[in-house]
Amino acid sequence: MASKEPKPIGEVTHYYSAIGVAIVKFKKAVAVGAEVRFKGATTDFEETIKSMQYDHKDISSAKKGQEVGIKVGDKVREGDEIYDAE
């Protein structure tokens, strides 16, 4: 049985390695506490979003189309896609 290919819910637009923060643009509303999966050419890990910032202020959820900073525990790269974790 072929499973439907999951659709990305967002994309990494920038990564600050010194502070371990990914700037992501979500295609749908995503809240803190959501389990997401980062996937790219050399990236593939799941993570629970613990904090999110917009304009240097903590927010509890990102709106569709909003670019936010989220703390990540592993290296991500520009262009990596974000999916809902299974």
C-alpha positions as CSV (number, residue, x, y, z in Angstrom):
1,M,0.0,0.0,0.0
2,A,1.5,3.3,-1.1
3,S,1.4,6.0,1.6
4,K,0.6,9.5,0.5
5,E,3.7,11.7,0.3
6,P,3.4,14.2,3.2
7,K,3.3,17.8,2.2
8,P,5.8,20.2,3.7
9,I,4.3,22.6,6.2
10,G,7.2,25.0,6.0
11,E,10.8,25.7,4.9
12,V,14.0,26.9,6.5
13,T,14.9,30.3,5.1
14,H,18.0,30.9,7.3
15,Y,20.0,29.2,10.0
16,Y,22.2,30.8,12.7
17,S,24.6,28.1,13.7
18,A,26.1,30.1,16.6
19,I,22.8,30.2,18.5
20,G,21.2,27.1,17.0
21,V,18.2,29.0,15.6
22,A,16.4,28.3,12.3
23,I,14.3,30.9,10.6
24,V,11.4,29.1,9.1
25,K,8.4,30.2,7.0
26,F,5.4,28.1,7.7
27,K,2.7,27.3,5.2
28,K,0.1,26.9,7.9
29,A,-0.4,27.9,11.6
30,V,2.0,26.0,13.9
31,A,2.1,26.3,17.6
32,V,4.8,25.8,20.3
33,G,4.7,22.1,21.3
34,A,4.1,20.9,17.8
35,E,6.2,17.9,16.7
36,V,7.9,18.6,13.4
37,R,10.4,16.9,11.2
38,F,13.2,18.7,9.4
39,K,14.1,17.0,6.1
40,G,16.7,18.0,3.5
41,A,19.6,16.7,1.5
42,T,21.6,15.9,4.7
43,T,19.0,16.7,7.3
44,D,16.5,14.3,8.8
45,F,15.4,14.6,12.4
46,E,12.3,15.2,14.5
47,E,11.9,17.8,17.1
48,T,9.3,19.3,19.4
49,I,9.1,23.1,19.0
50,K,10.0,24.4,22.5
51,S,10.1,28.1,21.7
52,M,9.3,30.4,18.8
53,Q,10.1,34.1,18.3
54,Y,8.8,36.7,15.9
55,D,10.5,40.1,15.8
56,H,12.6,39.1,18.8
57,K,9.6,38.5,21.0
58,D,8.4,35.1,22.2
59,I,5.2,33.9,20.5
60,S,3.1,30.8,21.1
61,S,2.2,30.1,17.5
62,A,3.2,31.2,14.0
63,K,0.6,32.3,11.5
64,K,0.5,31.0,7.9
65,G,3.2,32.7,5.9
66,Q,4.9,34.2,8.9
67,E,8.7,33.8,9.2
68,V,9.7,32.9,12.8
69,G,12.8,31.8,14.6
70,I,12.8,28.4,16.4
71,K,15.5,26.8,18.5
72,V,16.7,23.6,16.9
73,G,18.8,20.9,18.5
74,D,20.5,19.9,15.3
75,K,22.0,21.7,12.3
76,V,19.6,22.6,9.5
77,R,20.2,24.3,6.2
78,E,18.4,26.8,4.0
79,G,15.9,25.1,1.8
80,D,15.3,22.2,4.3
81,E,11.6,21.4,4.4
82,I,9.5,21.0,7.6
83,Y,6.8,18.3,7.9
84,D,4.4,17.3,10.6
85,A,6.1,14.5,12.6
86,E,4.4,11.1,12.1
